[in-house]
Amino acid sequence: MSKFDWKELYEIGNHLKDYSKKEAYQRSAIGRYYYSSFGPVKEYYEKSFRRILSSENAHTKLINI
């Protein structure tokens, strides 16, 4: 499996943000921005500390760390 390019989610967020000012598009853009940041941070943590975070509560665990 090839490594996922998190920057693509950021680009999709930009597309959604600019596509429409409707709240659903803006909220979707924010979600893409969030995951475009969360993914690399999770990968950095796992590589640096050699600990794999399970999907369960991964977001909360990273925030608390």
CHARMM internal coordinates of N, CA and C (Angstrom, degrees):
IC EDIT
DIST 1 N 1 CA 1.4359
DIST 1 CA 1 C 1.5313
ANGL 1 N 1 CA 1 C 108.93
DIST 1 C 2 N 1.3152
ANGL 1 CA 1 C 2 N 116.89
DIHE 1 N 1 CA 1 C 2 N 133.94
DIST 2 N 2 CA 1.4614
ANGL 1 C 2 N 2 CA 120.12
DIHE 1 CA 1 C 2 N 2 CA 179.61
DIST 2 CA 2 C 1.5253
ANGL 2 N 2 CA 2 C 110.23
DIHE 1 C 2 N 2 CA 2 C -81.26
DIST 2 C 3 N 1.3188
ANGL 2 CA 2 C 3 N 115.47
DIHE 2 N 2 CA 2 C 3 N 156.23
DIST 3 N 3 CA 1.4558
ANGL 2 C 3 N 3 CA 121.12
DIHE 2 CA 2 C 3 N 3 CA -178.76
DIST 3 CA 3 C 1.5297
ANGL 3 N 3 CA 3 C 109.93
DIHE 2 C 3 N 3 CA 3 C -70.14
DIST 3 C 4 N 1.3061
ANGL 3 CA 3 C 4 N 115.50
DIHE 3 N 3 CA 3 C 4 N 135.35
DIST 4 N 4 CA 1.4652
ANGL 3 C 4 N 4 CA 120.91
DIHE 3 CA 3 C 4 N 4 CA -179.65
DIST 4 CA 4 C 1.5233
ANGL 4 N 4 CA 4 C 110.18
DIHE 3 C 4 N 4 CA 4 C -72.52
DIST 4 C 5 N 1.3229
ANGL 4 CA 4 C 5 N 116.44
DIHE 4 N 4 CA 4 C 5 N 137.83
DIST 5 N 5 CA 1.4612
ANGL 4 C 5 N 5 CA 122.05
DIHE 4 CA 4 C 5 N 5 CA 178.45
DIST 5 CA 5 C 1.5278
ANGL 5 N 5 CA 5 C 108.59
DIHE 4 C 5 N 5 CA 5 C -93.94
DIST 5 C 6 N 1.3279
ANGL 5 CA 5 C 6 N 116.27
DIHE 5 N 5 CA 5 C 6 N 100.15
DIST 6 N 6 CA 1.4593
ANGL 5 C 6 N 6 CA 121.52
DIHE 5 CA 5 C 6 N 6 CA -176.30
DIST 6 CA 6 C 1.5228
ANGL 6 N 6 CA 6 C 112.43
DIHE 5 C 6 N 6 CA 6 C -65.06
DIST 6 C 7 N 1.3289
ANGL 6 CA 6 C 7 N 117.37
DIHE 6 N 6 CA 6 C 7 N -22.31
DIST 7 N 7 CA 1.4679
ANGL 6 C 7 N 7 CA 120.33
DIHE 6 CA 6 C 7 N 7 CA 178.57
DIST 7 CA 7 C 1.5217
ANGL 7 N 7 CA 7 C 111.64
DIHE 6 C 7 N 7 CA 7 C -63.52
DIST 7 C 8 N 1.3268
ANGL 7 CA 7 C 8 N 116.36
DIHE 7 N 7 CA 7 C 8 N -25.36
DIST 8 N 8 CA 1.4699
ANGL 7 C 8 N 8 CA 119.53
DIHE 7 CA 7 C 8 N 8 CA 177.93
DIST 8 CA 8 C 1.5227
ANGL 8 N 8 CA 8 C 110.99
DIHE 7 C 8 N 8 CA 8 C -63.62
DIST 8 C 9 N 1.3320
ANGL 8 CA 8 C 9 N 117.20
DIHE 8 N 8 CA 8 C 9 N -37.13
DIST 9 N 9 CA 1.4676
ANGL 8 C 9 N 9 CA 119.48
DIHE 8 CA 8 C 9 N 9 CA 177.50
DIST 9 CA 9 C 1.5252
ANGL 9 N 9 CA 9 C 110.76
DIHE 8 C 9 N 9 CA 9 C -64.76
DIST 9 C 10 N 1.3197
ANGL 9 CA 9 C 10 N 116.26
DIHE 9 N 9 CA 9 C 10 N -38.11
DIST 10 N 10 CA 1.4652
ANGL 9 C 10 N 10 CA 119.99
DIHE 9 CA 9 C 10 N 10 CA 177.06
DIST 10 CA 10 C 1.5354
ANGL 10 N 10 CA 10 C 110.22
DIHE 9 C 10 N 10 CA 10 C -61.86
DIST 10 C 11 N 1.3076
ANGL 10 CA 10 C 11 N 116.26
DIHE 10 N 10 CA 10 C 11 N -43.42
DIST 11 N 11 CA 1.4648
ANGL 10 C 11 N 11 CA 120.82
DIHE 10 CA 10 C 11 N 11 CA 179.33
DIST 11 CA 11 C 1.5236
ANGL 11 N 11 CA 11 C 111.01
DIHE 10 C 11 N 11 CA 11 C -63.99
DIST 11 C 12 N 1.3305
ANGL 11 CA 11 C 12 N 116.83
DIHE 11 N 11 CA 11 C 12 N -38.30
DIST 12 N 12 CA 1.4607
ANGL 11 C 12 N 12 CA 120.42
DIHE 11 CA 11 C 12 N 12 CA 177.34
DIST 12 CA 12 C 1.5295
ANGL 12 N 12 CA 12 C 109.54
DIHE 11 C 12 N 12 CA 12 C -65.92
DIST 12 C 13 N 1.3395
ANGL 12 CA 12 C 13 N 116.53
DIHE 12 N 12 CA 12 C 13 N -39.05
DIST 13 N 13 CA 1.4644
ANGL 12 C 13 N 13 CA 120.00
DIHE 12 CA 12 C 13 N 13 CA 175.49
DIST 13 CA 13 C 1.5154
ANGL 13 N 13 CA 13 C 111.46
DIHE 12 C 13 N 13 CA 13 C -59.00
DIST 13 C 14 N 1.3154
ANGL 13 CA 13 C 14 N 117.12
DIHE 13 N 13 CA 13 C 14 N -43.36
DIST 14 N 14 CA 1.4669
ANGL 13 C 14 N 14 CA 120.56
DIHE 13 CA 13 C 14 N 14 CA 176.99
DIST 14 CA 14 C 1.5201
ANGL 14 N 14 CA 14 C 111.19
DIHE 13 C 14 N 14 CA 14 C -61.10
DIST 14 C 15 N 1.3152
ANGL 14 CA 14 C 15 N 116.17
DIHE 14 N 14 CA 14 C 15 N -42.48
DIST 15 N 15 CA 1.4686
ANGL 14 C 15 N 15 CA 120.37
DIHE 14 CA 14 C 15 N 15 CA 179.52
DIST 15 CA 15 C 1.5296
ANGL 15 N 15 CA 15 C 110.62
DIHE 14 C 15 N 15 CA 15 C -61.74
DIST 15 C 16 N 1.3254
ANGL 15 CA 15 C 16 N 116.76
DIHE 15 N 15 CA 15 C 16 N -47.27
DIST 16 N 16 CA 1.4613
ANGL 15 C 16 N 16 CA 120.25
DIHE 15 CA 15 C 16 N 16 CA -179.15
DIST 16 CA 16 C 1.5241
ANGL 16 N 16 CA 16 C 111.63
DIHE 15 C 16 N 16 CA 16 C -63.98
DIST 16 C 17 N 1.3298
ANGL 16 CA 16 C 17 N 116.26
DIHE 16 N 16 CA 16 C 17 N -41.74
DIST 17 N 17 CA 1.4696
ANGL 16 C 17 N 17 CA 121.14
DIHE 16 CA 16 C 17 N 17 CA -179.69
DIST 17 CA 17 C 1.5234
ANGL 17 N 17 CA 17 C 110.92
DIHE 16 C 17 N 17 CA 17 C -60.65
DIST 17 C 18 N 1.3228
ANGL 17 CA 17 C 18 N 115.89
DIHE 17 N 17 CA 17 C 18 N -41.88
DIST 18 N 18 CA 1.4627
ANGL 17 C 18 N 18 CA 120.46
DIHE 17 CA 17 C 18 N 18 CA -177.25
DIST 18 CA 18 C 1.5273
ANGL 18 N 18 CA 18 C 112.92
DIHE 17 C 18 N 18 CA 18 C -82.99
DIST 18 C 19 N 1.3249
ANGL 18 CA 18 C 19 N 117.13
DIHE 18 N 18 CA 18 C 19 N -21.24
DIST 19 N 19 CA 1.4589
ANGL 18 C 19 N 19 CA 121.71
DIHE 18 CA 18 C 19 N 19 CA -175.09
DIST 19 CA 19 C 1.5236
ANGL 19 N 19 CA 19 C 111.69
DIHE 18 C 19 N 19 CA 19 C -68.03
DIST 19 C 20 N 1.3218
ANGL 19 CA 19 C 20 N 115.57
DIHE 19 N 19 CA 19 C 20 N -41.86
DIST 20 N 20 CA 1.4631
ANGL 19 C 20 N 20 CA 119.39
DIHE 19 CA 19 C 20 N 20 CA -177.19
DIST 20 CA 20 C 1.5146
ANGL 20 N 20 CA 20 C 109.60
DIHE 19 C 20 N 20 CA 20 C -155.06
DIST 20 C 21 N 1.3065
ANGL 20 CA 20 C 21 N 115.36
DIHE 20 N 20 CA 20 C 21 N 148.06
DIST 21 N 21 CA 1.4665
ANGL 20 C 21 N 21 CA 121.23
DIHE 20 CA 20 C 21 N 21 CA 176.40
DIST 21 CA 21 C 1.5268
ANGL 21 N 21 CA 21 C 111.32
DIHE 20 C 21 N 21 CA 21 C -90.36
DIST 21 C 22 N 1.3280
ANGL 21 CA 21 C 22 N 116.95
DIHE 21 N 21 CA 21 C 22 N 2.12
DIST 22 N 22 CA 1.4656
ANGL 21 C 22 N 22 CA 120.17
DIHE 21 CA 21 C 22 N 22 CA 177.58
DIST 22 CA 22 C 1.5240
ANGL 22 N 22 CA 22 C 108.89
DIHE 21 C 22 N 22 CA 22 C -62.05
DIST 22 C 23 N 1.3324
ANGL 22 CA 22 C 23 N 115.10
DIHE 22 N 22 CA 22 C 23 N 145.41
DIST 23 N 23 CA 1.4522
ANGL 22 C 23 N 23 CA 120.64
DIHE 22 CA 22 C 23 N 23 CA -175.11
DIST 23 CA 23 C 1.5282
ANGL 23 N 23 CA 23 C 112.77
DIHE 22 C 23 N 23 CA 23 C -57.45
DIST 23 C 24 N 1.3104
ANGL 23 CA 23 C 24 N 117.88
DIHE 23 N 23 CA 23 C 24 N -39.28
DIST 24 N 24 CA 1.4679
ANGL 23 C 24 N 24 CA 120.33
DIHE 23 CA 23 C 24 N 24 CA -178.50
DIST 24 CA 24 C 1.5264
ANGL 24 N 24 CA 24 C 111.41
DIHE 23 C 24 N 24 CA 24 C -61.13
DIST 24 C 25 N 1.3112
ANGL 24 CA 24 C 25 N 117.79
DIHE 24 N 24 CA 24 C 25 N -40.10
DIST 25 N 25 CA 1.4694
ANGL 24 C 25 N 25 CA 121.12
DIHE 24 CA 24 C 25 N 25 CA 178.88
DIST 25 CA 25 C 1.5314
ANGL 25 N 25 CA 25 C 110.66
DIHE 24 C 25 N 25 CA 25 C -69.20
DIST 25 C 26 N 1.3325
ANGL 25 CA 25 C 26 N 115.75
DIHE 25 N 25 CA 25 C 26 N -40.85
DIST 26 N 26 CA 1.4595
ANGL 25 C 26 N 26 CA 119.74
DIHE 25 CA 25 C 26 N 26 CA -179.93
DIST 26 CA 26 C 1.5294
ANGL 26 N 26 CA 26 C 111.03
DIHE 25 C 26 N 26 CA 26 C -65.64
DIST 26 C 27 N 1.3372
ANGL 26 CA 26 C 27 N 116.86
DIHE 26 N 26 CA 26 C 27 N -41.53
DIST 27 N 27 CA 1.4614
ANGL 26 C 27 N 27 CA 120.48
DIHE 26 CA 26 C 27 N 27 CA 177.29
DIST 27 CA 27 C 1.5284
ANGL 27 N 27 CA 27 C 111.00
DIHE 26 C 27 N 27 CA 27 C -65.50
DIST 27 C 28 N 1.3112
ANGL 27 CA 27 C 28 N 116.66
DIHE 27 N 27 CA 27 C 28 N -39.61
DIST 28 N 28 CA 1.4655
ANGL 27 C 28 N 28 CA 120.15
DIHE 27 CA 27 C 28 N 28 CA 177.59
DIST 28 CA 28 C 1.5182
ANGL 28 N 28 CA 28 C 111.05
DIHE 27 C 28 N 28 CA 28 C -64.13
DIST 28 C 29 N 1.3262
ANGL 28 CA 28 C 29 N 116.30
DIHE 28 N 28 CA 28 C 29 N -39.09
DIST 29 N 29 CA 1.4678
ANGL 28 C 29 N 29 CA 120.42
DIHE 28 CA 28 C 29 N 29 CA 177.30
DIST 29 CA 29 C 1.5261
ANGL 29 N 29 CA 29 C 110.24
DIHE 28 C 29 N 29 CA 29 C -61.56
DIST 29 C 30 N 1.3194
ANGL 29 CA 29 C 30 N 116.64
DIHE 29 N 29 CA 29 C 30 N -44.32
DIST 30 N 30 CA 1.4665
ANGL 29 C 30 N 30 CA 120.61
DIHE 29 CA 29 C 30 N 30 CA 179.06
DIST 30 CA 30 C 1.5217
ANGL 30 N 30 CA 30 C 110.22
DIHE 29 C 30 N 30 CA 30 C -60.25
DIST 30 C 31 N 1.3256
ANGL 30 CA 30 C 31 N 117.02
DIHE 30 N 30 CA 30 C 31 N -41.01
DIST 31 N 31 CA 1.4640
ANGL 30 C 31 N 31 CA 120.46
DIHE 30 CA 30 C 31 N 31 CA 177.92
DIST 31 CA 31 C 1.5184
ANGL 31 N 31 CA 31 C 112.21
DIHE 30 C 31 N 31 CA 31 C -61.29
DIST 31 C 32 N 1.3306
ANGL 31 CA 31 C 32 N 116.89
DIHE 31 N 31 CA 31 C 32 N -41.72
DIST 32 N 32 CA 1.4616
ANGL 31 C 32 N 32 CA 120.35
DIHE 31 CA 31 C 32 N 32 CA 178.57
DIST 32 CA 32 C 1.5185
ANGL 32 N 32 CA 32 C 110.06
DIHE 31 C 32 N 32 CA 32 C -66.37
DIST 32 C 33 N 1.3368
ANGL 32 CA 32 C 33 N 117.55
DIHE 32 N 32 CA 32 C 33 N -39.53
DIST 33 N 33 CA 1.4653
ANGL 32 C 33 N 33 CA 120.05
DIHE 32 CA 32 C 33 N 33 CA 177.45
DIST 33 CA 33 C 1.5265
ANGL 33 N 33 CA 33 C 110.55
DIHE 32 C 33 N 33 CA 33 C -62.31
DIST 33 C 34 N 1.3148
ANGL 33 CA 33 C 34 N 116.21
DIHE 33 N 33 CA 33 C 34 N -43.13
DIST 34 N 34 CA 1.4619
ANGL 33 C 34 N 34 CA 120.35
DIHE 33 CA 33 C 34 N 34 CA -179.92
DIST 34 CA 34 C 1.5246
ANGL 34 N 34 CA 34 C 110.48
DIHE 33 C 34 N 34 CA 34 C -59.04
DIST 34 C 35 N 1.3311
ANGL 34 CA 34 C 35 N 117.11
DIHE 34 N 34 CA 34 C 35 N -50.85
DIST 35 N 35 CA 1.4579
ANGL 34 C 35 N 35 CA 119.71
DIHE 34 CA 34 C 35 N 35 CA -177.07
DIST 35 CA 35 C 1.5222
ANGL 35 N 35 CA 35 C 112.28
DIHE 34 C 35 N 35 CA 35 C -70.14
DIST 35 C 36 N 1.3435
ANGL 35 CA 35 C 36 N 117.34
DIHE 35 N 35 CA 35 C 36 N -26.95
DIST 36 N 36 CA 1.4686
ANGL 35 C 36 N 36 CA 118.87
DIHE 35 CA 35 C 36 N 36 CA 176.77
DIST 36 CA 36 C 1.5227
ANGL 36 N 36 CA 36 C 110.73
DIHE 35 C 36 N 36 CA 36 C -69.14
DIST 36 C 37 N 1.3273
ANGL 36 CA 36 C 37 N 117.36
DIHE 36 N 36 CA 36 C 37 N -20.09
DIST 37 N 37 CA 1.4660
ANGL 36 C 37 N 37 CA 121.97
DIHE 36 CA 36 C 37 N 37 CA 174.55
DIST 37 CA 37 C 1.5232
ANGL 37 N 37 CA 37 C 111.61
DIHE 36 C 37 N 37 CA 37 C -93.73
DIST 37 C 38 N 1.3148
ANGL 37 CA 37 C 38 N 116.60
DIHE 37 N 37 CA 37 C 38 N -42.04
DIST 38 N 38 CA 1.4567
ANGL 37 C 38 N 38 CA 121.41
DIHE 37 CA 37 C 38 N 38 CA -177.25
DIST 38 CA 38 C 1.5289
ANGL 38 N 38 CA 38 C 112.06
DIHE 37 C 38 N 38 CA 38 C -60.98
DIST 38 C 39 N 1.3126
ANGL 38 CA 38 C 39 N 117.10
DIHE 38 N 38 CA 38 C 39 N -44.27
DIST 39 N 39 CA 1.4640
ANGL 38 C 39 N 39 CA 121.30
DIHE 38 CA 38 C 39 N 39 CA -177.39
DIST 39 CA 39 C 1.5229
ANGL 39 N 39 CA 39 C 113.38
DIHE 38 C 39 N 39 CA 39 C -56.49
DIST 39 C 40 N 1.3287
ANGL 39 CA 39 C 40 N 118.38
DIHE 39 N 39 CA 39 C 40 N -54.25
DIST 40 N 40 CA 1.4671
ANGL 39 C 40 N 40 CA 119.35
DIHE 39 CA 39 C 40 N 40 CA 179.40
DIST 40 CA 40 C 1.5311
ANGL 40 N 40 CA 40 C 113.44
DIHE 39 C 40 N 40 CA 40 C -63.96
DIST 40 C 41 N 1.3315
ANGL 40 CA 40 C 41 N 117.32
DIHE 40 N 40 CA 40 C 41 N -35.58
DIST 41 N 41 CA 1.4636
ANGL 40 C 41 N 41 CA 119.74
DIHE 40 CA 40 C 41 N 41 CA 178.73
DIST 41 CA 41 C 1.5237
ANGL 41 N 41 CA 41 C 110.14
DIHE 40 C 41 N 41 CA 41 C -65.03
DIST 41 C 42 N 1.3224
ANGL 41 CA 41 C 42 N 116.41
DIHE 41 N 41 CA 41 C 42 N -42.97
DIST 42 N 42 CA 1.4741
ANGL 41 C 42 N 42 CA 120.86
DIHE 41 CA 41 C 42 N 42 CA 178.14
DIST 42 CA 42 C 1.5265
ANGL 42 N 42 CA 42 C 110.51
DIHE 41 C 42 N 42 CA 42 C -62.64
DIST 42 C 43 N 1.3183
ANGL 42 CA 42 C 43 N 116.79
DIHE 42 N 42 CA 42 C 43 N -44.55
DIST 43 N 43 CA 1.4685
ANGL 42 C 43 N 43 CA 120.40
DIHE 42 CA 42 C 43 N 43 CA 178.61
DIST 43 CA 43 C 1.5296
ANGL 43 N 43 CA 43 C 111.13
DIHE 42 C 43 N 43 CA 43 C -62.67
DIST 43 C 44 N 1.3256
ANGL 43 CA 43 C 44 N 116.96
DIHE 43 N 43 CA 43 C 44 N -41.91
DIST 44 N 44 CA 1.4681
ANGL 43 C 44 N 44 CA 121.13
DIHE 43 CA 43 C 44 N 44 CA 178.65
DIST 44 CA 44 C 1.5266
ANGL 44 N 44 CA 44 C 110.20
DIHE 43 C 44 N 44 CA 44 C -61.05
DIST 44 C 45 N 1.3162
ANGL 44 CA 44 C 45 N 116.40
DIHE 44 N 44 CA 44 C 45 N -47.53
DIST 45 N 45 CA 1.4611
ANGL 44 C 45 N 45 CA 120.14
DIHE 44 CA 44 C 45 N 45 CA 179.93
DIST 45 CA 45 C 1.5269
ANGL 45 N 45 CA 45 C 110.78
DIHE 44 C 45 N 45 CA 45 C -59.39
DIST 45 C 46 N 1.3269
ANGL 45 CA 45 C 46 N 116.64
DIHE 45 N 45 CA 45 C 46 N -48.84
DIST 46 N 46 CA 1.4625
ANGL 45 C 46 N 46 CA 120.20
DIHE 45 CA 45 C 46 N 46 CA -177.34
DIST 46 CA 46 C 1.5285
ANGL 46 N 46 CA 46 C 111.77
DIHE 45 C 46 N 46 CA 46 C -62.33
DIST 46 C 47 N 1.3224
ANGL 46 CA 46 C 47 N 116.74
DIHE 46 N 46 CA 46 C 47 N -39.07
DIST 47 N 47 CA 1.4627
ANGL 46 C 47 N 47 CA 120.39
DIHE 46 CA 46 C 47 N 47 CA 179.62
DIST 47 CA 47 C 1.5344
ANGL 47 N 47 CA 47 C 111.29
DIHE 46 C 47 N 47 CA 47 C -72.18
DIST 47 C 48 N 1.3126
ANGL 47 CA 47 C 48 N 116.52
DIHE 47 N 47 CA 47 C 48 N -43.50
DIST 48 N 48 CA 1.4603
ANGL 47 C 48 N 48 CA 120.40
DIHE 47 CA 47 C 48 N 48 CA -176.38
DIST 48 CA 48 C 1.5208
ANGL 48 N 48 CA 48 C 113.41
DIHE 47 C 48 N 48 CA 48 C -69.76
DIST 48 C 49 N 1.3224
ANGL 48 CA 48 C 49 N 116.05
DIHE 48 N 48 CA 48 C 49 N -40.11
DIST 49 N 49 CA 1.4571
ANGL 48 C 49 N 49 CA 120.39
DIHE 48 CA 48 C 49 N 49 CA -175.25
DIST 49 CA 49 C 1.5249
ANGL 49 N 49 CA 49 C 113.15
DIHE 48 C 49 N 49 CA 49 C -104.74
DIST 49 C 50 N 1.3339
ANGL 49 CA 49 C 50 N 115.69
DIHE 49 N 49 CA 49 C 50 N 1.71
DIST 50 N 50 CA 1.4646
ANGL 49 C 50 N 50 CA 122.09
DIHE 49 CA 49 C 50 N 50 CA 178.20
DIST 50 CA 50 C 1.5224
ANGL 50 N 50 CA 50 C 111.96
DIHE 49 C 50 N 50 CA 50 C 51.21
DIST 50 C 51 N 1.3117
ANGL 50 CA 50 C 51 N 114.85
DIHE 50 N 50 CA 50 C 51 N 43.37
DIST 51 N 51 CA 1.4581
ANGL 50 C 51 N 51 CA 121.81
DIHE 50 CA 50 C 51 N 51 CA 177.28
DIST 51 CA 51 C 1.5159
ANGL 51 N 51 CA 51 C 108.32
DIHE 50 C 51 N 51 CA 51 C -132.11
DIST 51 C 52 N 1.3068
ANGL 51 CA 51 C 52 N 116.12
DIHE 51 N 51 CA 51 C 52 N 125.41
DIST 52 N 52 CA 1.4601
ANGL 51 C 52 N 52 CA 121.35
DIHE 51 CA 51 C 52 N 52 CA 178.13
DIST 52 CA 52 C 1.5214
ANGL 52 N 52 CA 52 C 108.51
DIHE 51 C 52 N 52 CA 52 C -87.58
DIST 52 C 53 N 1.3232
ANGL 52 CA 52 C 53 N 115.22
DIHE 52 N 52 CA 52 C 53 N 126.84
DIST 53 N 53 CA 1.4591
ANGL 52 C 53 N 53 CA 119.96
DIHE 52 CA 52 C 53 N 53 CA 176.70
DIST 53 CA 53 C 1.5198
ANGL 53 N 53 CA 53 C 108.91
DIHE 52 C 53 N 53 CA 53 C -88.35
DIST 53 C 54 N 1.3128
ANGL 53 CA 53 C 54 N 116.47
DIHE 53 N 53 CA 53 C 54 N 128.84
DIST 54 N 54 CA 1.4579
ANGL 53 C 54 N 54 CA 119.64
DIHE 53 CA 53 C 54 N 54 CA 176.54
DIST 54 CA 54 C 1.5235
ANGL 54 N 54 CA 54 C 108.54
DIHE 53 C 54 N 54 CA 54 C -70.86
DIST 54 C 55 N 1.2954
ANGL 54 CA 54 C 55 N 116.07
DIHE 54 N 54 CA 54 C 55 N 160.11
DIST 55 N 55 CA 1.4668
ANGL 54 C 55 N 55 CA 120.54
DIHE 54 CA 54 C 55 N 55 CA 179.75
DIST 55 CA 55 C 1.5182
ANGL 55 N 55 CA 55 C 111.46
DIHE 54 C 55 N 55 CA 55 C -63.05
DIST 55 C 56 N 1.3287
ANGL 55 CA 55 C 56 N 115.90
DIHE 55 N 55 CA 55 C 56 N -30.56
DIST 56 N 56 CA 1.4607
ANGL 55 C 56 N 56 CA 120.25
DIHE 55 CA 55 C 56 N 56 CA -179.11
DIST 56 CA 56 C 1.5242
ANGL 56 N 56 CA 56 C 109.76
DIHE 55 C 56 N 56 CA 56 C -69.00
DIST 56 C 57 N 1.2988
ANGL 56 CA 56 C 57 N 116.13
DIHE 56 N 56 CA 56 C 57 N 116.83
DIST 57 N 57 CA 1.4697
ANGL 56 C 57 N 57 CA 123.19
DIHE 56 CA 56 C 57 N 57 CA 177.60
DIST 57 CA 57 C 1.5284
ANGL 57 N 57 CA 57 C 114.69
DIHE 56 C 57 N 57 CA 57 C 63.13
DIST 57 C 58 N 1.3136
ANGL 57 CA 57 C 58 N 119.09
DIHE 57 N 57 CA 57 C 58 N 20.95
DIST 58 N 58 CA 1.4608
ANGL 57 C 58 N 58 CA 121.31
DIHE 57 CA 57 C 58 N 58 CA 179.85
DIST 58 CA 58 C 1.5219
ANGL 58 N 58 CA 58 C 111.36
DIHE 57 C 58 N 58 CA 58 C -59.68
DIST 58 C 59 N 1.3127
ANGL 58 CA 58 C 59 N 116.31
DIHE 58 N 58 CA 58 C 59 N -38.76
DIST 59 N 59 CA 1.4703
ANGL 58 C 59 N 59 CA 119.83
DIHE 58 CA 58 C 59 N 59 CA -178.77
DIST 59 CA 59 C 1.5241
ANGL 59 N 59 CA 59 C 109.91
DIHE 58 C 59 N 59 CA 59 C -64.90
DIST 59 C 60 N 1.3144
ANGL 59 CA 59 C 60 N 116.80
DIHE 59 N 59 CA 59 C 60 N -47.90
DIST 60 N 60 CA 1.4555
ANGL 59 C 60 N 60 CA 121.03
DIHE 59 CA 59 C 60 N 60 CA -179.72
DIST 60 CA 60 C 1.5226
ANGL 60 N 60 CA 60 C 111.14
DIHE 59 C 60 N 60 CA 60 C -63.64
DIST 60 C 61 N 1.3101
ANGL 60 CA 60 C 61 N 116.76
DIHE 60 N 60 CA 60 C 61 N -41.51
DIST 61 N 61 CA 1.4695
ANGL 60 C 61 N 61 CA 120.34
DIHE 60 CA 60 C 61 N 61 CA -179.99
DIST 61 CA 61 C 1.5159
ANGL 61 N 61 CA 61 C 111.02
DIHE 60 C 61 N 61 CA 61 C -61.51
DIST 61 C 62 N 1.3337
ANGL 61 CA 61 C 62 N 117.54
DIHE 61 N 61 CA 61 C 62 N -44.95
DIST 62 N 62 CA 1.4713
ANGL 61 C 62 N 62 CA 120.02
DIHE 61 CA 61 C 62 N 62 CA -179.93
DIST 62 CA 62 C 1.5272
ANGL 62 N 62 CA 62 C 111.23
DIHE 61 C 62 N 62 CA 62 C -65.92
DIST 62 C 63 N 1.2962
ANGL 62 CA 62 C 63 N 116.69
DIHE 62 N 62 CA 62 C 63 N -40.00
DIST 63 N 63 CA 1.4690
ANGL 62 C 63 N 63 CA 119.59
DIHE 62 CA 62 C 63 N 63 CA 178.86
DIST 63 CA 63 C 1.5246
ANGL 63 N 63 CA 63 C 109.64
DIHE 62 C 63 N 63 CA 63 C -61.88
DIST 63 C 64 N 1.3184
ANGL 63 CA 63 C 64 N 117.27
DIHE 63 N 63 CA 63 C 64 N -43.63
DIST 64 N 64 CA 1.4573
ANGL 63 C 64 N 64 CA 120.95
DIHE 63 CA 63 C 64 N 64 CA -179.01
DIST 64 CA 64 C 1.5261
ANGL 64 N 64 CA 64 C 112.49
DIHE 63 C 64 N 64 CA 64 C -69.05
DIST 64 C 65 N 1.3217
ANGL 64 CA 64 C 65 N 117.74
DIHE 64 N 64 CA 64 C 65 N -31.08
DIST 65 N 65 CA 1.4579
ANGL 64 C 65 N 65 CA 121.68
DIHE 64 CA 64 C 65 N 65 CA 179.03
DIST 65 CA 65 C 1.5090
ANGL 65 N 65 CA 65 C 108.80
DIHE 64 C 65 N 65 CA 65 C -72.34
END
COOR INIT
IC SEED 1 N 1 CA 1 C
IC BUILD
